[in-house]
Amino acid sequence: MVGRKVTGWTRYLPPNRRGKFPWKLRWLGLIPLGLLALIGGGWAWDHMEDGLDDRARAHLACEGIDADELDMDWSYRDVTVEGELPPGVTVDRVKQVIDGGSDDMECLERAGIDGSDDPGVYDVNVAGLAAAAPLVVPAPDPTATPVPDPTATPVPDPTATPVPEPTATPVPEPTATAVPDPTAVPIAVALNTSGGYDGRTITLIGIVASEAQRQTLVDAAVASVGAGNVVDELEIDESRAADGNDGLVGDLASVVGLFGDELIEGTAQLSDGALTWDLLAASPDVAAGLSLPGSGTLDAAEARVPQFTG
């Protein structure tokens, strides 16, 4: 290589005429220059982000927003804001001030900021902001009510009371206690679920006072869901007065007649001379339009139409 001919552009290629690389050490100077460039760029980047952070907090302060509880994470000119909002401040308001700046020019001028200059923010992410906890106002301490000093009341001397002679008390003859009539056995009507549909079968159980009462309940159930979906387990006890129960049985039959369409699930029961129920209507509109005898709980489900087979 020592005898290589060096002419034209080849004189810029190593080695030279003497076979040396006299310029190779010069490239070592690029290393510290590169490091200085990286350090300077990083410092300028952080300095720029710090300046944006200070500027954003100054704009918030000029709008009366306390930013002490706000954490701003800058990535170039994009910022993610997290923390707890001051009381009475909304997420949108914080985003608006950081992005567009404050309108209070005098306050900005006192903070050394040119209000007409664009803050230079690209994107403001406020998804991590949380509303401030409600203020708890302590209850005032109760005011002590002065208690007056007790006034001494003179105690009169005791007066001797004569003890009367005991008077013989006649012992009354025992009175026969009437035996109450037996309490009527509850008449229970239950709508069970089967076949994947609510309200497929009506079951009638309990005791009625007459065949007419039993037929009234069975007819109401069959008219609602069909004879194939009615289980009749009613018993007749003619010793129970039918006249006083016909009205209640009629009320119970009117509820049974709503099973299937208006009422998709539930129970109705006659007990102790009262009609009670726990029912589920097909929809809120259906529940609002029902006027049921007796009392109980009526809930509503989302509208759905049970299907029955007769």
BELCORVEN-V364253 format. One record per residue. RES is the residue in three letters. PHI is phi in radians with two decimals (* if undefined). NEAR is the number of other ideal C-beta (glycine too) atoms within 8 Angstrom. Layout:
RES|PHI|NEAR  RES|PHI|NEAR
This chain:
MET|*|5  VAL|-1.13|6  GLY|-1.57|4  ARG|-1.15|8  LYS|-1.37|5  VAL|-1.91|7  THR|-2.47|5  GLY|0.99|4  TRP|-1.34|5  THR|-1.27|9  ARG|-1.22|8  TYR|-1.54|4  LEU|-1.75|5  PRO|-1.34|7  PRO|-1.45|8  ASN|-1.42|10  ARG|-1.09|6  ARG|-1.66|6  GLY|1.30|7  LYS|-1.89|7  PHE|-2.14|7  PRO|-1.18|6  TRP|-1.71|7  LYS|-1.14|7  LEU|-1.24|6  ARG|-1.12|6  TRP|-1.20|7  LEU|-1.12|6  GLY|-1.18|7  LEU|-1.24|7  ILE|-1.14|7  PRO|-1.11|7  LEU|-1.12|8  GLY|-1.12|8  LEU|-1.10|8  LEU|-1.08|8  ALA|-1.14|8  LEU|-1.13|8  ILE|-1.11|8  GLY|-1.12|8  GLY|-1.15|8  GLY|-1.10|8  TRP|-1.11|8  ALA|-1.13|8  TRP|-1.09|9  ASP|-1.11|8  HIS|-1.11|8  MET|-1.14|9  GLU|-1.16|10  ASP|-1.09|8  GLY|-1.14|8  LEU|-1.14|14  ASP|-1.11|11  ASP|-1.09|8  ARG|-1.15|10  ALA|-1.09|15  ARG|-1.19|10  ALA|-1.16|12  HIS|-1.10|15  LEU|-1.10|15  ALA|-1.09|12  CYS|-1.19|11  GLU|-1.68|11  GLY|1.33|4  ILE|-1.87|11  ASP|-1.36|7  ALA|-1.75|9  ASP|-1.11|4  GLU|-1.63|8  LEU|-1.77|11  ASP|-1.90|6  MET|-1.90|10  ASP|-1.88|8  TRP|-1.64|10  SER|-2.26|6  TYR|1.03|8  ARG|-1.88|9  ASP|-1.77|11  VAL|-2.32|16  THR|-1.94|10  VAL|-1.84|16  GLU|-2.28|8  GLY|2.08|10  GLU|-1.88|9  LEU|-1.19|13  PRO|-1.12|9  PRO|-1.01|6  GLY|1.44|4  VAL|-1.92|9  THR|-1.66|6  VAL|-1.09|8  ASP|-1.10|6  ARG|-1.17|10  VAL|-1.10|16  LYS|-1.09|11  GLN|-1.10|8  VAL|-1.22|14  ILE|-1.15|14  ASP|-1.37|9  GLY|-1.84|6  GLY|1.54|10  SER|-1.49|12  ASP|-1.65|6  ASP|-1.51|9  MET|-1.16|7  GLU|-1.15|6  CYS|-1.13|10  LEU|-1.10|15  GLU|-1.12|9  ARG|-1.14|6  ALA|-1.50|9  GLY|1.36|4  ILE|-2.10|10  ASP|-1.45|5  GLY|-1.15|11  SER|-1.42|3  ASP|-1.44|6  ASP|-1.13|4  PRO|-1.03|12  GLY|1.39|6  VAL|-1.65|12  TYR|-1.55|6  ASP|-2.41|7  VAL|-2.08|10  ASN|-1.76|9  VAL|-1.99|9  ALA|-1.13|5  GLY|-1.55|9  LEU|-1.37|13  ALA|-2.09|7  ALA|-1.19|6  ALA|-1.21|10  ALA|-1.16|5  PRO|-1.09|4  LEU|-1.26|5  VAL|-1.79|4  VAL|-1.57|4  PRO|-1.15|4  ALA|-1.24|4  PRO|-1.15|4  ASP|-1.14|4  PRO|-1.13|4  THR|-1.51|4  ALA|-1.22|4  THR|-1.66|4  PRO|-1.12|4  VAL|-1.71|4  PRO|-1.17|4  ASP|-1.14|4  PRO|-1.14|4  THR|-1.66|4  ALA|-1.18|4  THR|-1.83|4  PRO|-1.11|4  VAL|-1.62|4  PRO|-1.21|5  ASP|-1.13|4  PRO|-1.15|4  THR|-1.78|5  ALA|-1.15|4  THR|-1.85|4  PRO|-1.14|4  VAL|-1.53|4  PRO|-1.23|5  GLU|-1.19|4  PRO|-1.12|4  THR|-1.83|5  ALA|-1.16|4  THR|-1.76|4  PRO|-1.17|4  VAL|-1.53|3  PRO|-1.24|5  GLU|-1.20|3  PRO|-1.08|4  THR|-1.73|5  ALA|-1.16|4  THR|-1.57|4  ALA|-1.20|4  VAL|-1.50|3  PRO|-1.21|4  ASP|-1.12|3  PRO|-1.08|4  THR|-1.30|5  ALA|-1.09|11  VAL|-1.25|7  PRO|-1.01|8  ILE|-1.79|16  ALA|-1.96|10  VAL|-2.10|16  ALA|-2.17|8  LEU|-1.79|13  ASN|-1.69|7  THR|-1.94|8  SER|-2.86|7  GLY|1.18|4  GLY|1.46|3  TYR|-2.12|10  ASP|-1.26|8  GLY|1.44|13  ARG|-1.53|12  THR|-2.24|10  ILE|-1.84|14  THR|-1.96|11  LEU|-1.86|15  ILE|-2.35|9  GLY|2.08|12  ILE|-2.18|11  VAL|-2.07|14  ALA|-1.65|11  SER|-2.75|9  GLU|-1.14|6  ALA|-1.11|8  GLN|-1.14|14  ARG|-1.08|12  GLN|-1.15|8  THR|-1.05|11  LEU|-1.21|17  VAL|-1.12|12  ASP|-1.07|9  ALA|-1.13|12  ALA|-1.20|16  VAL|-1.12|10  ALA|-1.12|6  SER|-1.45|12  VAL|-2.20|14  GLY|1.62|9  ALA|-1.09|6  GLY|-1.24|6  ASN|-1.99|11  VAL|-2.05|14  VAL|-1.91|7  ASP|-1.77|8  GLU|-2.08|8  LEU|-1.32|13  GLU|-2.06|7  ILE|-1.84|11  ASP|-2.14|9  GLU|-1.25|7  SER|-1.27|3  ARG|-1.56|9  ALA|-1.14|6  ALA|-1.36|11  ASP|-1.06|5  GLY|-1.40|6  ASN|-1.92|14  ASP|-1.02|10  GLY|-1.12|7  LEU|-1.15|11  VAL|-1.11|14  GLY|-1.09|9  ASP|-1.09|11  LEU|-1.10|14  ALA|-1.12|12  SER|-1.16|11  VAL|-1.25|17  VAL|-1.03|15  GLY|-1.15|10  LEU|-1.58|12  PHE|-1.15|15  GLY|1.98|11  ASP|-1.96|8  GLU|-1.21|9  LEU|-1.92|15  ILE|-1.78|12  GLU|-2.98|9  GLY|2.54|10  THR|-2.37|10  ALA|-2.29|15  GLN|-2.54|11  LEU|-1.73|15  SER|-2.71|9  ASP|0.98|5  GLY|1.29|6  ALA|-2.42|9  LEU|-1.77|13  THR|-2.20|10  TRP|-2.68|15  ASP|-2.39|7  LEU|-2.23|15  LEU|-2.20|11  ALA|-1.45|15  ALA|-1.20|13  SER|-2.83|11  PRO|-1.03|7  ASP|-1.14|7  VAL|-1.11|12  ALA|-1.06|11  ALA|-1.18|6  GLY|-1.61|6  LEU|-1.50|10  SER|-2.21|3  LEU|-1.80|11  PRO|-1.25|6  GLY|1.43|11  SER|-2.58|6  GLY|2.77|10  THR|-1.93|6  LEU|-2.18|11  ASP|-1.77|8  ALA|-2.30|10  ALA|-1.85|10  GLU|-1.10|4  ALA|-1.01|8  ARG|-2.65|8  VAL|-1.94|6  PRO|-1.13|12  GLN|-2.00|5  PHE|-2.12|11  THR|-2.03|6  GLY|-1.58|7
